[in-house]
Amino acid sequence: MLFKRMSHALMSALVALPLAAGAAQPVIEVYKTATCGCCKQWVKHLEENGFTVKARDVADPGDYRAKFGIADQHASCHTARVQGYAVEGHVPASDIKRMLGTRPEAVGLAVPGMPMGSPGMEGAHSDPYEVLLVKKDGSTSVYKRYR
């Protein structure tokens, strides 16, 4: 009888394992202008990488950037918020997942400007760029380099 119960429990766990592994990433709220095509492409990139996105068209994404603690020198065309972290610009989904997994003491991540080759800015060529970890004191460090 005990063996039968253990077998059922084991089978239930094995069935549930793929479901847990494929669980969706947290919801990301994205603040962007209605007419920005690269913002729409970045949202698509996030969705393709398992995130649920709530895109909000706003008059000035810079208002949200300031509210979330990202300095103008790190500005891009859209700002996002996920699990208490700010995400500024064309940050790759893999870096957002890494940040959420490690939970650094930080405001969030930023890719200043709109570098060619970053998610949402794909094209004929790719420029090198850096993803910055924005710390609570406003300083930054390189989180990841892309070449």
HUZI-V362013 format. One record per run of one state. SS is the DSSP state (H for helix, E for strand, L for the rest). FROM is the first residue (numbers start at 1). LEN is the number of residues. If there is no record, write none. Layout:
ss->[SS;SS]
from->[FROM;FROM]
len->[LEN;LEN]
This chain:
ss->[L;H;L;E;L;H;L;E;L;H;L;H;L;E;L;E;L;H;L;E;L;E;L;E;L]
from->[1;2;22;27;33;37;49;52;58;61;68;72;75;79;83;85;90;93;103;108;112;129;135;140;147]
len->[1;20;5;6;4;12;3;6;3;7;4;3;4;4;2;5;3;10;5;4;17;6;5;7;1]
